[in-house]
């Protein structure tokens, strides 16, 4: 009986935690279908009447949703491609081609960039990009995402490459494979699940990033996370809560669909890294 009681408590805790996590999304979804004036009353906000599509219409007409969605996709896919092309060989080189002492020093230096809050790096990066003429451009935002994501992706890939048996690589060398051939034909296929997981996480991180896009991107290069700020309001104009909720729903919808489709690749990739690392 005690065992069943403990199991029931676990399920109750998980259900309560899931409700806490899902409640803000439900409120946002209901709020996106209500007039902004109804945000002043919780019962009216959560009621199932008074629905309107006006907030979504304004998101497309005044919020230029499709324009910012295009920028978000360009930034996310470009950053994803650049990060993987740079970080995968870097992680392999750190794991297989340097001594353990040098490896530890390199890993610490790579991870040390994650110790700083991003807001500390935003102003120096803005000044540097302004000097070279990259502020307000998609290229500047992609390079900022590269600097932001490189430490995480390298650290993530280290575990996958470290799990490859040395004997497999030695056998390939004996068969005449070059160092690049060992990496491309032997190691890379073996870490493909981890590479999928890293690619998916890199895409999601870039899609959700706000700070660097806010500092570095002009209107033509701003993603969805910056586009929504047009409805937040200021000192003279109040926030348009209904439109913000609708815009937020439209922002998270593509990434939720994407995460549901590729979820099994994330789980299998991270699980393999945990077992092998």
VOROBA-464577 format. One record per residue (C-alpha): x, y, z; residue number from 1. Coordinates in Angstrom, 2 decimals. Each point is the difference from the previous one (the first is absolute). Layout:
BEGIN
X:Y:Z:NUM
...
END
This chain:
BEGIN
0.00:0.00:0.00:1
2.81:2.36:0.85:2
1.54:-0.60:-3.41:3
-3.29:0.78:-1.77:4
-0.44:3.12:2.14:5
3.48:1.23:-0.93:6
-0.73:-0.62:-3.68:7
-3.27:1.92:0.25:8
1.81:2.95:1.60:9
2.52:0.01:-2.84:10
-2.76:0.08:-2.59:11
-1.80:2.78:1.86:12
3.20:2.01:0.15:13
0.67:-0.50:-3.72:14
-3.59:0.93:-0.90:15
0.22:3.14:2.14:16
3.34:0.95:-1.52:17
-1.34:-0.57:-3.52:18
-3.00:2.21:0.81:19
2.32:2.78:1.20:20
2.02:-0.26:-3.22:21
-3.01:-0.13:-2.33:22
-2.15:2.65:1.73:23
1.90:3.04:-1.43:24
-0.35:-1.42:-3.52:25
-3.74:-0.54:0.49:26
-0.43:3.54:1.35:27
1.95:1.39:-2.97:28
-2.10:-2.00:-2.46:29
-3.28:1.14:1.59:30
1.28:3.57:0.25:31
0.89:0.04:-3.67:32
-3.66:-0.52:-0.79:33
-1.28:2.75:2.32:34
-0.02:3.78:-0.07:35
2.86:1.65:1.92:36
-2.47:1.54:2.47:37
-0.91:-3.46:1.27:38
3.53:-0.49:1.36:39
-1.02:2.08:3.00:40
-2.34:-2.77:1.20:41
1.09:-3.61:0.51:42
-3.56:-1.46:-0.23:43
-0.65:1.82:-3.29:44
3.40:-1.03:-1.35:45
-0.55:-3.67:0.80:46
-3.62:-0.08:-1.13:47
-0.94:-1.79:-3.21:48
-1.93:2.87:-1.57:49
0.90:3.27:-1.70:50
2.49:-1.53:-2.42:51
1.36:2.08:-2.88:52
2.61:-0.44:-2.73:53
0.85:3.71:-0.08:54
3.24:-0.47:1.94:55
1.34:-2.48:-2.56:56
-1.03:2.28:-2.86:57
1.95:2.85:1.58:58
2.99:-2.29:0.53:59
0.19:-0.55:-3.74:60
-0.99:3.48:-1.19:61
1.67:2.32:2.55:62
2.54:-2.44:1.43:63
1.40:-1.20:-3.36:64
0.12:-3.54:1.34:65
1.08:-1.63:-3.26:66
2.88:2.45:-0.39:67
1.38:-0.76:3.46:68
-0.66:-3.73:-0.41:69
2.13:-0.01:-3.14:70
2.82:1.73:1.88:71
-0.27:-2.45:2.90:72
0.27:-2.96:-2.35:73
2.94:1.47:-1.91:74
1.87:0.78:3.24:75
-0.77:-3.36:1.61:76
0.91:-2.17:-2.98:77
3.11:2.06:-0.81:78
1.22:-0.10:3.58:79
-0.78:-3.71:0.13:80
2.05:-0.71:-3.12:81
2.96:2.14:1.03:82
0.05:-1.33:3.56:83
0.00:-3.63:-1.09:84
2.61:0.52:-2.71:85
2.32:1.71:2.50:86
-0.77:-1.82:3.24:87
-0.08:-3.62:-1.16:88
3.61:-0.07:-1.31:89
1.07:2.06:3.01:90
-1.51:-2.49:2.44:91
1.62:-2.90:-1.88:92
3.38:1.71:0.02:93
-0.18:0.76:3.72:94
-1.04:-3.57:0.83:95
2.31:-1.99:-2.27:96
2.96:2.10:-1.10:97
1.34:1.65:3.17:98
1.46:-1.25:3.25:99
-2.27:-0.40:3.05:100
1.61:2.96:1.80:101
-0.35:2.28:-3.00:102
-3.54:-1.31:-0.52:103
-1.04:1.03:3.50:104
1.47:3.47:-0.48:105
-1.75:0.45:-3.35:106
-3.32:-1.24:1.35:107
0.21:2.42:2.93:108
0.86:2.91:-2.29:109
-2.92:-0.87:-2.28:110
-2.48:-0.34:2.86:111
1.28:3.13:1.74:112
-1.84:2.13:-2.55:113
-3.24:-1.43:1.41:114
0.81:1.34:3.45:115
-0.81:3.58:-1.03:116
-3.56:1.30:-0.35:117
-0.82:0.78:-3.61:118
-0.88:3.59:0.87:119
3.67:0.54:0.90:120
1.01:-0.99:-3.54:121
-2.74:1.91:-1.82:122
1.52:3.49:0.17:123
3.59:-0.98:-1.00:124
-1.40:-2.09:-2.82:125
-2.15:2.91:-1.17:126
3.00:2.36:-0.01:127
2.11:-2.51:-1.91:128
-2.71:-0.71:-2.57:129
-0.63:3.73:-0.41:130
3.69:0.49:-0.81:131
-0.05:-2.68:-2.73:132
-3.44:0.96:-1.34:133
-1.98:-3.07:1.06:134
-2.57:1.61:2.30:135
-3.55:-0.24:-1.27:136
0.78:-2.96:-2.28:137
-0.92:-3.68:0.04:138
3.70:-0.87:-0.28:139
0.75:1.82:3.23:140
-2.78:-1.80:1.87:141
1.14:-3.39:-1.34:142
3.59:0.68:1.11:143
-1.27:1.02:3.44:144
-1.91:-3.27:0.24:145
3.11:-1.86:-1.04:146
1.96:1.55:2.87:147
-2.87:-0.73:2.37:148
-0.55:-3.65:-0.95:149
3.51:-1.26:-0.74:150
0.94:-0.82:3.63:151
-3.23:-1.91:0.62:152
0.10:-2.01:-3.24:153
3.70:-0.82:0.38:154
-0.55:-1.15:3.58:155
-3.00:-2.08:-1.08:156
1.88:-1.71:-2.84:157
3.04:-0.80:2.14:158
-1.89:-2.77:1.79:159
-1.03:-1.67:-3.23:160
3.49:-0.02:-1.53:161
1.53:-1.15:3.29:162
-2.29:-3.05:-0.09:163
1.49:-1.30:-3.26:164
2.39:-2.92:0.73:165
3.60:0.74:-0.92:166
0.29:-3.47:-1.53:167
-2.48:0.92:-2.72:168
2.08:2.98:-1.08:169
3.24:-2.00:0.16:170
-1.51:-2.65:-2.23:171
-0.98:2.66:-2.52:172
3.53:1.43:0.01:173
1.44:-3.48:-0.57:174
-2.34:-0.36:-2.99:175
1.52:3.15:-1.46:176
-2.46:2.69:1.03:177
1.31:3.54:0.30:178
-0.70:2.08:3.15:179
-2.79:1.79:-1.84:180
-1.29:-3.33:-1.29:181
-0.15:-1.35:3.56:182
-2.01:3.03:1.04:183
-2.32:0.09:-3.01:184
-0.58:-3.70:-0.68:185
0.34:-1.57:3.44:186
-0.58:2.45:2.85:187
-2.63:2.30:-1.49:188
-2.49:-2.79:-0.83:189
0.44:-1.44:3.50:190
-0.92:3.31:1.68:191
-2.86:0.79:-2.39:192
-2.71:-0.31:2.72:193
1.91:2.48:2.14:194
0.51:2.27:-2.99:195
-3.76:-0.02:-0.61:196
-0.64:0.95:3.63:197
2.58:2.81:-0.14:198
-1.47:1.33:-3.25:199
-3.53:0.03:1.39:200
1.03:1.74:3.22:201
2.07:2.56:-1.94:202
-3.01:0.80:-2.18:203
-2.33:0.41:2.99:204
2.47:2.21:1.88:205
0.48:2.28:-3.01:206
-3.74:0.18:-0.66:207
-0.70:1.09:3.59:208
2.92:2.43:0.39:209
-0.90:3.64:0.65:210
2.88:2.03:1.45:211
2.50:-0.04:-2.88:212
-2.75:0.39:-2.58:213
-1.32:3.03:1.89:214
3.44:1.63:0.20:215
1.39:-0.89:-3.40:216
-2.87:-0.37:-2.48:217
-1.73:2.77:-1.91:218
-3.61:-0.29:-1.11:219
0.88:-1.97:-3.14:220
1.88:-2.60:2.10:221
-2.08:-0.19:3.18:222
-1.51:-3.38:0.97:223
-3.36:-0.77:1.59:224
1.30:0.43:3.55:225
0.71:3.66:-0.74:226
-3.03:0.55:-2.19:227
-2.38:-0.69:2.88:228
1.37:2.99:1.94:229
-1.93:2.35:-2.30:230
-3.14:-0.85:1.92:231
1.43:0.20:3.51:232
-0.59:3.77:0.13:233
1.86:2.76:1.81:234
-0.56:2.87:2.37:235
-2.69:1.59:-2.21:236
-1.63:-3.09:-1.50:237
-1.07:-2.99:2.07:238
0.83:-3.55:-0.95:239
-2.36:-1.70:-2.44:240
-0.27:-3.18:2.03:241
-2.31:-1.83:-2.38:242
2.28:0.60:-2.98:243
3.07:-0.92:2.08:244
-1.67:-3.28:0.95:245
-0.95:-0.71:-3.62:246
3.49:0.87:-1.22:247
1.53:-2.17:2.73:248
-2.22:-2.89:-1.04:249
1.12:0.40:-3.60:250
3.64:0.09:1.14:251
-0.11:-3.21:2.02:252
-2.20:-1.93:-2.45:253
2.76:-0.78:-2.57:254
2.51:-0.99:2.67:255
-2.54:-2.24:1.79:256
-0.78:-1.80:-3.26:257
3.73:-0.27:-0.72:258
0.73:-1.36:3.49:259
-2.79:-2.58:-0.23:260
1.28:-1.23:-3.35:261
3.65:-0.31:1.05:262
-0.51:-0.87:3.68:263
1.12:-3.60:-0.42:264
3.29:1.15:-1.54:265
0.69:2.24:3.02:266
-0.72:-2.79:2.49:267
1.96:-2.68:-1.86:268
2.96:2.32:-0.62:269
0.32:1.26:3.57:270
-0.55:-3.51:1.40:271
2.78:-1.39:-2.18:272
2.32:2.76:1.17:273
-0.81:-0.73:3.63:274
0.71:-3.71:-0.42:275
3.14:0.33:-2.04:276
1.44:3.02:1.78:277
END
